[in-house]
Structures are given as structure tokens and as C-alpha cells.
Amino acid sequence: MKMVSFGVDISDNDISCSDELINDVESSLYKIEDAGAIFARLSNITGDDIIITAVLDDYDLEKVNKTIFEVLKENARGFDDLNGVGSTPEDAGEGISYAEINLNPDFYPDAIIIGFDTYCGEPFVDKVAKSAMDAAKGMDFVGDICCSSVMSTRLIPGVGYVSSQTDDPVVIASVENVEQVGVVAGAMIGAILGNKNTYLVKRHTPANVIPGSVICSITAIMNSNIIDLAEPLSNRMRILKK
């Protein structure tokens, strides 16, 4: 089994995703499940970026990925990221952020998904995403972990090629013990917020920050349900607040 996450800007502005866009994408997720996905969810909405996350059997990877791409195209208001996907490495541009992990079929497909949005493609965001991945590596009950950031050209199976210009990374980590979800998420978000000009926001929050900053959202997929972890984690961080 695998979990894949597609991070992409298909909005018609640089700040947010409209409710209409979100509703249209959510109404189309059944097409991804009809293509073979065990389930598909709109896991993260971060500024003007969305993440579609799907769980699938290995042999359905290319078919499901292709259908996710088609759903994105059908509902897009903006096409810059979609047009950045090339049919050859030479055609690759700034495109879709793609992360893929292997899942242990003996456990529920539970995972943590982190999405980022930059206003000007701030280059330090890749370092921020890597710090989240490094924080989860080697932790108890973390199965597999992936960051979408690429140093060169990358092939998205069933879709095409994207270049290292692709920004707004996605990080996903599978968690094989429900009681460890908070531990792993806390470690990842702690590493992220230790970086400069990086801010945690609730799911579906516009990018109302001074340019030069990065926002991130963090969700958990628990037995196919989406849980926004931003507020629970921020409440935990207020232990010293008077």
C-alpha cells in the first residue's frame, strides 16, 4: 500500500483558496476513488495551495496519480503549477509538489501531512520542510516519511516531470500507533517553528503575512478522517502563558 500527496496552487489569486474551489475539488474526489484509490481526501488547504492525499494499492499508483492530476485540471482557476508538469525532463518546470510513502498493511493508514505556502517562493522553505522530516526520522512507530522537495528533475508516476523550481513542499509521515500521533506531530511542528519567519496556521487560512514569510498547516489522517492539528498543538504550546 502507498499514500500519495499532491500539493498544488490552482487558485486564481496568490493569497487564498475560495470556498467554491474547495467545494468543487471535494465534490470530485470520488473520481479518484473510482480510479482505484482506497480513499482520497483534501487534506490540507494552506494559503493558495491545496493537498490531495490518497491511499492506494501499489499497482494502482499510475492510474490514481493520473486521475488526481485530471481532477486538479478540471477544477483549476489557475494553471501555472499544472502547466509546469512536463512530458519529458527537458520540459519540466515549477509544478506539483509530490510525496509518496509506503504503508504497512497491518496498520491503519494513519499519517501526518504538512503543507507549506510561500508568497514569493522563499528558498529557505526547503530547509524548513527538511527539518520536519529529520525530526520524525527514527522516532518510534514512524513507518515511512517523505518530503516533496527535489534537487533536480523528478518524475511523478503517471503524470510527468517537475523541476527543482517547484516550491511549497509537502511532508508526509505514516504513524503506526495512534497514541504516538501527537508525539510525532509535536516533534515535526517544533522543528518547523524553530526556523525563521515560519508560522503555523489553521487549515484554510489565507496567507496574510508579510512577504518573506512561510505559512504551514498540519493535519492528521486517522482512519480516513481529516483532523486539523493546528489548534490542538498551539494550545499545548501555551503552557507558560499567564
Number of C-alpha atoms within 10 A of each C-alpha: 16 21 27 22 33 25 30 30 29 22 22 15 13 18 19 21 24 16 10 10 16 16 12 16 20 16 12 17 22 15 16 25 19 12 17 19 25 16 18 25 21 18 29 29 29 31 30 24 24 28 25 24 26 27 27 24 16 12 11 16 22 14 16 27 24 18 21 27 19 17 21 23 15 12 19 19 16 15 16 17 19 21 16 20 24 19 13 12 16 11 15 23 21 19 26 31 27 28 23 24 20 20 25 15 10 7 14 17 21 23 28 25 27 26 29 31 32 27 19 12 16 15 14 16 26 19 13 20 27 19 20 25 21 15 18 26 16 10 14 13 16 18 21 21 22 22 23 23 24 17 10 12 18 19 17 19 14 16 20 20 23 31 25 15 18 25 26 29 27 29 26 28 31 28 32 21 14 15 10 15 21 16 14 24 26 20 17 25 25 16 19 23 17 12 16 13 15 21 17 20 22 20 22 20 18 20 23 12 15 9 13 15 20 27 25 30 26 28 23 25 21 16 13 19 12 17 16 20 21 18 14 11 17 15 10 10 12 9 8 6 6 4
